[in-house]
Amino acid sequence: MTTGDLEKRQLKPPRLVVFDVEGVLLPKRRYLPFEAARELSFLRFVKILLTGFLYEIGLTSLESTLKRIFKMLEGITLDDLFQLYQKVPLIYGVEEVFKRLKQAGCKTALISSGLPQPFVEALASRLNADYAYGLVLEVANNRLTGEISGLVIKSEGKAIVLKEILDAEGLTPQDCAVVVDDRNNLPMFPFCSLQIGYNPDFLLSIKSDAVIRGELTEILLPLKVETSTRLHSSISKDMAIREAIHMSGVLVPFISIYFLTPFMATFLIFIVTLLYITSEFARIEGIKFPVISAITRQAATKPEFHEFVTAPIFFATGIMLALFLFPEPISYASIAIFALGDGTATLFGRKLGRKVFPFNKGKMIEGTIFGFIFALLGALFFLRDPLKALIGAAIGMLMEALPTPISDNLTIPLTSGLVLMIL
């Protein structure tokens, strides 16, 4: 759905705006149980990460996942848990968004599956929100028993809670909008006339009416709330630096040709990736890592600033796999398609994009067209066959446009390289 379509549907702000909490108001990768487990032991932290991963790939339900995670937090005092929660910063722009919504006369609700009810209430009080719902945390002698309950952890629980709010306010779905980031919020969609995915997973990129991948304040535009933010109209400094780094990946083939072997180039990228991972752990703890932390601070978007930034890891892994799996010059062509095509698609989509793909509201058609042109030019530099270059670039940009559960930093180079191998 285009911005114009949204304008026709909604001429004034909704009377109620519902927010998911983790990933929308709080950093996605600063999930409270992860923060708590880090304070206890490395082993417990890894177990919680693996449990969360099983949910992400669809092997476990939300309720069973949450119950397993909180069971591993048994024995932590409620006071210690709340202190850890207070250390988790708000995503940039949250307070501005709620201030604007209040000025526009909108009611607001926070519904969280992962935070205890008192914590969500504290956040609602800070933001002057009207409703707050979280899970019920069982406590004995001020310590967690490991047991949780509540509507919000059920598969349809958030929808039931939202229906209760609508009934209490005397509202209909036409009066309601929702801002969410992952699939466990889908049951709320039938009760809202406007669904906004904020840095959403692949499923919400398809299902949402609007997708926002920049600052949180950009949600105010589809909500028809007065703001100076202009969606898809400007390229920020951090975006320019980020995409410049992304497009610099095209230098890897030349380094492999003229200075190092593909194996040595792969090994060097691997070492740099390990240094980056170390620097990110240090940055989250407030420790500056020479050079790398400074680059990350400049390139990270404001929503990413307080969490572990994983995109560079997928970026480096995509290049390493292309060098390792494909022979020359196919490996070089797939890297060029990935680095130039994906990078320019983002920049041109942001600057010139007006039409979104119907199957992926987070991608702009104009950006993908320009990405294809640059991907083709990059492929032609390494391939003698123009038809192969054309097909490789087209496949790469198809993967850029499609919503998939796997990062396109992996799917673009691997799929384009595989197709070129077959050809």
C-alpha positions in Angstrom: 0.0 0.0 0.0 1.4 3.4 -1.0 1.4 6.5 1.1 -1.3 7.9 -1.1 -3.5 4.9 -0.4 -3.0 5.4 3.3 -4.0 9.0 3.0 -7.3 8.1 1.3 -8.1 5.5 4.0 -7.2 7.7 7.0 -7.9 11.4 7.0 -7.3 12.1 10.6 -5.3 10.5 13.5 -6.7 7.3 15.0 -8.4 7.7 18.4 -6.3 4.8 19.8 -2.7 3.8 19.0 -1.5 0.4 20.4 2.2 -0.3 20.7 4.2 -3.4 21.1 7.0 -2.7 23.6 10.1 -4.8 22.8 11.5 -3.8 19.4 9.3 -0.7 19.1 9.8 1.3 22.3 12.8 -0.7 23.7 15.7 -2.0 21.6 14.9 -5.3 20.0 18.1 -7.0 21.2 18.0 -5.7 24.8 15.3 -8.1 25.8 15.0 -8.1 29.6 15.7 -11.8 30.3 18.8 -11.6 28.1 20.0 -8.7 30.2 19.3 -10.7 33.4 21.0 -13.8 32.2 24.1 -11.9 31.3 24.4 -10.9 35.0 24.0 -14.5 36.2 26.1 -16.8 34.0 27.3 -17.2 30.4 25.8 -20.6 30.2 22.3 -19.4 31.2 22.7 -16.5 28.7 23.4 -19.0 25.9 20.5 -21.2 26.9 18.1 -18.3 26.8 19.5 -17.2 23.4 19.0 -20.7 22.0 15.4 -20.8 23.4 14.6 -17.5 21.7 16.2 -18.7 18.5 13.9 -21.8 18.4 10.9 -19.4 18.7 12.2 -17.2 15.9 12.4 -20.1 13.5 9.0 -21.2 14.4 9.8 -24.4 16.3 8.2 -23.4 19.6 5.2 -21.3 20.6 5.4 -17.9 22.3 3.9 -19.1 25.5 6.2 -22.2 25.9 9.2 -20.0 24.9 8.5 -17.4 27.5 7.8 -20.0 30.2 11.2 -21.7 29.5 13.0 -18.4 29.6 11.6 -17.1 32.8 12.1 -20.5 34.4 15.8 -20.0 33.9 15.5 -16.7 35.8 14.3 -18.4 39.0 15.8 -17.0 42.1 16.5 -13.5 40.8 15.0 -10.8 43.1 12.3 -8.6 41.7 14.3 -5.5 42.7 17.4 -6.6 40.8 15.3 -7.4 37.7 13.7 -3.9 37.8 17.1 -2.3 38.1 18.2 -4.2 35.0 15.0 -3.0 33.2 15.8 0.6 34.1 19.2 0.3 32.4 17.5 -0.5 29.1 17.2 2.8 27.2 14.2 3.8 25.1 14.5 3.8 21.4 15.3 7.3 20.0 12.2 9.3 19.4 9.8 7.4 21.7 9.0 10.3 24.0 8.5 12.7 21.1 6.1 10.2 19.5 4.0 10.0 22.6 4.0 13.7 23.1 2.7 14.3 19.6 0.1 11.6 20.0 -1.2 13.2 23.2 -1.3 16.6 21.5 -3.4 15.1 18.7 -5.9 13.7 21.2 -4.9 10.0 20.7 -5.3 7.4 23.4 -2.3 5.1 23.7 -1.8 1.5 24.9 1.3 -0.6 25.6 0.9 -4.3 25.3 3.9 -6.5 26.0 4.3 -10.3 26.0 7.8 -10.2 27.5 7.7 -7.6 30.3 6.1 -8.0 33.7 2.9 -5.9 34.3 4.5 -3.5 36.9 7.4 -2.7 34.4 5.0 -1.9 31.6 3.0 0.2 34.0 6.1 2.1 34.9 6.9 2.7 31.3 3.3 3.8 30.6 3.5 6.3 33.5 6.8 7.7 32.0 5.2 8.1 28.6 1.8 9.2 29.9 0.2 6.3 28.1 -3.4 5.3 28.9 -3.2 1.5 29.1 -0.5 -0.9 30.1 -0.6 -4.7 29.9 2.2 -7.2 30.6 2.7 -10.7 31.8 2.0 -11.8 35.4 5.3 -12.7 37.2 5.0 -15.0 40.2 7.2 -13.8 43.1 7.8 -15.4 46.5 9.8 -13.6 49.2 10.7 -11.0 46.5 12.3 -13.6 44.3 11.1 -15.0 41.0 9.7 -18.5 41.2 10.2 -18.9 37.5 6.4 -19.1 36.8 4.5 -16.7 34.6 0.9 -16.3 33.4 -1.4 -13.8 31.9 -3.4 -13.2 28.7 -0.6 -11.6 26.8 1.5 -14.7 26.6 -1.3 -16.7 25.0 -1.4 -17.0 21.2 -4.5 -14.8 20.9 -4.0 -13.0 24.2 -3.0 -9.6 22.8 -6.1 -9.5 20.6 -8.3 -10.3 23.6 -6.7 -7.4 25.5 -7.1 -5.0 22.6 -10.8 -6.0 22.3 -11.2 -5.2 26.0 -9.7 -1.7 25.5 -11.9 -1.0 22.5 -15.0 -2.0 24.4 -14.0 0.1 27.4 -13.4 3.2 25.2 -16.5 2.5 23.0 -14.3 2.4 19.9 -14.3 0.3 16.7 -11.4 -1.1 14.7 -11.8 1.9 12.4 -10.6 4.1 15.4 -7.5 2.0 16.1 -3.9 1.7 14.8 -1.2 -0.6 15.9 2.6 -0.3 15.8 4.5 -3.7 16.1 7.6 -5.5 15.0 7.1 -9.2 15.0 4.6 -11.9 14.1 3.2 -12.6 17.6 1.2 -9.3 17.2 -0.7 -10.5 14.1 -3.8 -11.5 16.1 -4.4 -7.8 16.8 -4.5 -6.8 13.1 -8.2 -7.5 12.6 -9.0 -5.1 15.4 -7.1 -2.1 13.8 -7.8 -0.3 10.6 -4.1 0.7 10.2 -1.2 -1.7 10.9 2.3 -0.2 11.0 5.4 -2.5 11.0 8.4 -0.9 12.7 11.6 -2.6 11.6 9.4 -5.6 11.2 10.1 -9.3 10.5 9.5 -10.7 7.1 5.9 -11.7 7.8 4.9 -8.2 9.0 6.6 -6.7 5.9 3.9 -8.5 3.9 0.9 -8.0 6.3 1.4 -4.4 7.4 -0.2 -1.4 5.7 2.9 0.7 6.2 6.5 -0.3 7.0 8.9 2.1 8.7 12.6 1.2 8.9 14.1 4.6 10.0 13.4 6.6 13.1 10.3 5.9 15.2 9.0 9.5 14.6 8.4 8.4 11.0 5.3 6.5 12.2 3.6 9.8 12.8 3.2 10.4 9.0 0.9 7.4 8.3 -0.8 8.1 11.6 -1.7 11.6 10.2 -0.2 13.3 13.3 1.5 16.6 12.7 5.3 16.2 12.4 8.2 17.7 10.5 9.4 14.2 9.6 9.2 13.4 5.9 9.1 9.7 5.0 11.4 8.5 2.2 12.7 12.0 1.4 16.1 12.4 2.9 19.3 10.4 3.4 20.7 10.8 6.9 24.4 10.9 7.7 24.4 7.4 9.3 22.5 5.9 6.3 25.0 7.4 3.9 28.0 6.1 5.9 26.3 2.7 6.3 25.6 2.2 2.6 29.0 3.6 1.6 30.5 0.8 3.8 28.1 -1.7 2.2 29.1 -0.7 -1.4 32.8 -0.8 -0.4 32.4 -4.5 -0.4 32.9 -4.3 -4.2 36.6 -3.7 -3.4 37.0 -7.3 -2.0 37.2 -8.9 -5.5 39.9 -6.4 -6.5 41.8 -7.1 -3.3 41.5 -10.8 -4.0 42.7 -10.4 -7.6 45.6 -8.0 -7.1 46.8 -8.3 -3.5 45.6 -11.5 -1.7 44.3 -14.9 -2.7 40.5 -15.5 -2.1 41.5 -17.7 0.9 43.6 -14.9 2.5 40.9 -12.3 1.8 38.3 -14.6 3.5 40.6 -15.1 6.5 41.2 -11.4 6.8 37.4 -10.6 6.7 36.9 -13.3 9.4 39.5 -11.7 11.7 37.9 -8.3 11.2 34.5 -9.8 11.9 35.7 -11.2 15.2 37.2 -7.9 16.2 33.8 -6.2 15.3 31.9 -8.7 17.5 34.3 -8.0 20.4 33.9 -4.2 19.9 30.1 -4.4 19.9 30.0 -6.3 23.2 32.4 -3.6 24.6 30.3 -0.8 23.1 27.1 -2.0 24.8 29.0 -2.0 28.1 30.1 1.6 27.4 33.7 0.6 26.6 35.2 2.2 23.5 37.0 -0.1 21.1 39.7 1.6 19.0 38.6 2.6 15.5 35.8 0.0 15.1 33.5 1.5 17.8 33.9 4.9 16.3 32.8 3.7 12.9 29.9 1.8 14.4 28.7 4.9 16.2 28.7 6.8 12.9 27.0 4.1 10.8 24.5 2.7 13.3 20.9 4.1 13.0 19.4 5.8 16.1 17.2 2.7 16.8 20.3 0.5 16.7 22.5 2.7 18.9 21.8 1.0 22.2 21.8 -2.6 21.0 24.1 -5.1 19.3 24.2 -4.3 15.6 24.2 -7.5 13.7 24.0 -6.3 10.1 27.8 -6.1 9.6 28.2 -9.7 10.6 25.7 -10.9 8.0 27.4 -8.6 5.5 30.8 -10.0 6.1 29.4 -13.6 6.2 27.7 -13.1 2.8 31.0 -12.0 1.2 33.0 -14.8 2.9 30.6 -17.5 1.8 30.6 -16.2 -1.8 34.4 -16.3 -1.9 34.5 -19.8 -0.3 31.7 -21.5 -2.3 32.0 -20.1 -5.8 34.9 -20.1 -8.3 36.3 -17.0 -9.9 34.9 -14.9 -11.5 31.4 -16.0 -10.3 32.3 -15.2 -6.7 33.4 -11.7 -7.7 30.3 -11.1 -9.7 28.0 -12.2 -6.9 29.8 -9.9 -4.4 29.5 -7.0 -6.9 25.8 -7.6 -7.4 25.3 -7.7 -3.6 27.5 -4.7 -2.7 26.4 -2.3 -5.4 22.9 -3.5 -6.0 21.7 -3.7 -2.4 23.5 -0.5 -1.3 22.2 1.7 -4.1 18.7 0.2 -3.8 18.5 1.5 -0.2 19.8 4.9 -1.1 17.7 5.5 -4.2 14.6 3.9 -2.5 15.0 6.4 0.4 15.5 9.4 -1.8 13.2 8.7 -4.8 10.9 5.9 -3.6 7.2 6.5 -3.9 5.8 3.0 -4.7 6.2 0.0 -2.4 6.0 -3.6 -3.5 2.6 -5.2 -2.7 4.4 -8.2 -1.3 6.9 -6.2 0.8 5.8 -2.9 2.2 9.4 -2.2 3.3 11.0 -2.0 -0.1 10.5 0.7 -2.8 10.1 -0.3 -6.4 12.3 2.7 -7.6 15.1 1.6 -5.3 15.1 -1.9 -6.6 15.2 -0.6 -10.2 18.3 1.5 -9.6 19.8 -1.4 -7.6 19.4 -3.6 -10.6 21.2 -1.1 -12.9 24.2 -0.9 -10.6 24.2 -4.6 -9.9 24.3 -5.3 -13.6 27.2 -2.9 -14.1 29.1 -4.6 -11.3 28.4 -8.1 -12.7 29.4 -7.0 -16.2 32.8 -5.9 -14.9 33.6 -9.6 -14.0 31.6 -11.6 -16.4 32.2 -11.8 -20.2 28.6 -13.0 -20.9 26.1 -10.0 -20.7 23.2 -12.4 -20.5 24.6 -14.1 -17.5 25.3 -10.8 -15.9 21.7 -9.7 -16.6 20.2 -12.8 -15.1 22.6 -12.7 -12.0 21.7 -9.1 -11.3 18.0 -9.8 -11.8 18.1 -12.7 -9.4 20.1 -10.7 -6.8 17.6 -7.8 -6.9 14.7 -10.2 -6.7 16.1 -11.5 -3.4 16.6 -7.9 -2.3 12.9 -7.2 -2.9 11.4 -10.4 -1.5 10.5 -10.6 2.3 12.4 -13.6 3.6 13.2 -14.8 7.2 17.0 -14.8 6.3 19.0 -11.5 5.9 19.3 -10.4 2.4 23.0 -9.9 3.2 23.1 -13.7 2.8 20.4 -14.4 0.3 21.6 -11.9 -2.4 25.2 -13.1 -2.9 24.4 -16.8 -2.3 21.4 -16.9 -4.7 22.9 -14.9 -7.4 26.2 -16.9 -7.2 24.3 -20.2 -7.3 22.3 -19.1 -10.4 25.5 -18.0 -12.1 27.0 -21.4 -11.3 24.1 -23.2 -12.9 24.2 -21.0 -16.0 
